[in-house]
Amino acid sequence: MGDFAIFYEWLMFAVRWLHVITAIAWIGSSFYFIALDLGLRKTPSLPPLAHGEEWQVHGGGFYHIQKYLVAPDFLPEHLTWFKWESYWTWISGFILLVLIYYVGADLYLVDRTVLDVPAWQAIGLSLASIGLGWVLYDTLCKSPVGQSTTGLMLVLFAILVAMSWGYTQLFTGRAAMLHMGVFTATIMTVNVVMIIIPNQRIVVGDLKAGRVPDAKYGKIAKQRSLHNNYLTLPVIFFMLSSHYPLAFATQWNWIIASLIFLIGVVIRHYFNTRHARKGNPHWTWAVAVVLFIIIAWLSSGPKLPGAAGEAVASRAAESFLSASHFEAASLTVQTRCAMCHTAEPAWPGVYQAPKNVILDNDNAIASHATEIVMQAGYAHAMPPGNASEMTPEERALLVAWFREGSGQ
């Protein structure tokens, strides 16, 4: 079991690495093409059917780029499709969701003080909510509301606020914030899978068959691509939020999540306006700063019940609580770790339990057994710099406790 735990940790590391790499590629191409699209200029020398062009310099060379709203009068032999960045960002992200939040549902997904349900039910709620996001969004886009950019964004924002609150009524604070990222990222990726790429394939198919492609397909794809552009920055925040309990461990976390969408919108508005050469709206940065200050203030508000200690042990913790080594292991953790991992840390310079992991009571220690042994048993990452002077014998004790509790 010990070897498997180490392998599992490396598996999560590998998938996370893949997720970061593909996300960088997707976000980079998305930002680039939106900026390129907004910066296109019409010139007298444009070829027939061309909508605009732009000259760029990079890497010691010059690039001459032309855009066709529908398609050129011929199809080039080599055509580059931008899709796998999006596909693999979502696939790797979903695998991480499974490895961390579904496999570890008793600890990371289910908060028994919020909603005491079996892990399989919590996973079902998670999957259903993710699918619901796309259905609601796509229905809105295809409804009369979708004809109004402002109206669509207002209704979509209301849905996002409702989901932010709803997730806090189902899952742990950490999982609720993370799910807002998954909810939004799923909309973005399905936009690519179900709308953008199929529409482009229709245009290419018409061109190959000698038909004049309908311009509506490009218009719809462009609308969805622009939506993705505005949703990108909030998704990045949500994916990073699990490292920052100030964002997710407060009772106002759903408001924080809602305000993050507004910050993302105003920041993208600034860059998109600049790229379109329509001015320099500095006011957007003032709005973003004010909203961020409000978020920081909200984070100091009432904490979630779990932030004061694990009142109810996770179901997976029972075997660790009953292990013969538990009493000694618990004493070690409370002696060497609890000065930081507590609701009110006593260690100088530490004001919030790292990642909101509370280790000042038996239930909490048993619930976090795997994390403890990985960080302080197999690895010596904790305590940082061995500041509390954990001995080799104590680390060996934590490993022995974990092996016993996991049935090895």
Secondary structure, 3 states (H helix, E strand, C coil): CHHHHHHHHHHHHHHHHHHHHHHHHHHHHHHHHHHHHHCCECCCCCCCCEEEEEEEEECCEEEEEEEECCCCCCCCCCCCCCCHHHHHHHHHHHHHHHHHHHCCHHHHHCCCCCCCCCHHHHHHHHHHHHHHHHHHHHHHHHCHHHHCHHHHHHHHHHHHHHHHHHHHCCCCHHHHHHHHHHHHHHHHHHHHHHHHHHHHHHHHHHHHCCCCCCHHHHHHHHHHHHHHHHHHHHHHHHHHHHHCHHHHCECCHHHHHHHHHHHHHHHHHHHHHHHCCCCCCCHHHHHHHHHHHHHHHHHCCCECHHHHCCCCCCHHHHHHHCCCCHHHHHHHHHHHCCCCCCCCCCCCCCCCCHHHCCCCCHHHHHHCHHHHHHHHHHCCCCCHHHCCCCCHHHHHHHHHHHHHHCCC
